[in-house]
Amino acid sequence: DVCSSDLYFLVIASVVFSLFMVSYVIRMELPDWQPLSEPGQLWANTLLLILSSVLFQWTRNIVSSDKPRNLMTAFFGAGLFAILFIAGQLMTWGNLQEGGFYLTSNPANAFYYLLTGLHAVHLLGGLWVWSKGAIRLLSGAEAKDLRLSVELCTLYWHFLLVE
């Protein structure tokens, strides 16, 4: 049910992200590169994104089976973990700032903020689609009426997880 324009978007986003990664690898070879130590919160944020993706898959399975039991739990849980991921990113950025790791301190920091910021922006875009589905669900829509929104969100979240 996912149309080709959605797949084109995912391909384009993958190419753009790949170009950023190539730039990252090339740039880190220059002498002014000072690697940023991996923030511990990064793994907790990754876990939140994994949980969100798992709950979207559960939601998709529920919608596909036409048995709406647990639909609200799965769908709103997926959105909640995505929102917590963004909050975790903001917290990580704040902790880095407090530790003196500013955006302009060195190129490694700039790339970290750029890549994690792009990831958060992509997630916000996905949450926009999720919020439209949430409004419909709260307005009494049946599971089958949410099928396309759920399929799009599920595919997108899985994509964001590997991006």
Secondary structure, DSSP 8 states (H G I E B T S, - for coil): ---HHHHHHHHHHHHHHHHHHHHHHHHTTSTT-------THHHHHHHHHHHHHHHHHHHHHHHHHT--TTHHHHHHHHHHHHHHHHHHHHHHHHHHHHTT--TTT-HHHHHHHHHHHHHHHHHHHHHHHHHHHHHHHHTT--GGGGHHHHHHHHHHHHHHHH-
